[in-house]
Amino acid sequence: MGFIRAIGASYANILNFSGRASRAEYWCFVLFQFLVGLALVGATMGYAIYAVTLAEYGIPTPDMIGDLQSWMAIIQVVMFLLLTVPGLSSLIRRLHDTDKSGWWFFISFLPLIGALILLYFVVQPGTARRNRFGQPTVARKHRHKNAPKEFAPHIVAKKAARDAKRRAEIHDYYRKNVAAHAPQT
């Protein structure tokens, strides 16, 4: 799953706390949260430095720092809605992918050890097959290699038809070219 597609999937499921989220979807959204946060910190610091620099040179600034504080309060609410809610949703669905209940999120409130346990859970691969939270969200690379018939019946049926056709071709070739020219004893 690509970066943009993973971000889209997280926003498409912004209020969906059921189902599953792959590792790619979850970690791409975590990276997106980090990059947006970094951009906001950079913009805020730049604005604050600009306001202080103007004040040092004696240029009147109509309470730029006060305006910044007002805007930051608004930005924090917007960022909570646009990053924290889908991030929490994605985390819970990621826990579901590893066949863990979303309630495990609350272990993160334990200082240090809780965050480490939660980190361990989210870096684990998801279950390859259906679990109590549903089907996997993306096709795993190893899924169809030795998949049982009940897991991927359309792939097994295509392979069986292809194999039957190939056996018929080999039988025809043998009958026409080998058996017809074989010496009679």
Order of alpha helices (4+ residues) and beta strands (2+ residues): alpha-alpha-alpha-alpha-alpha-alpha
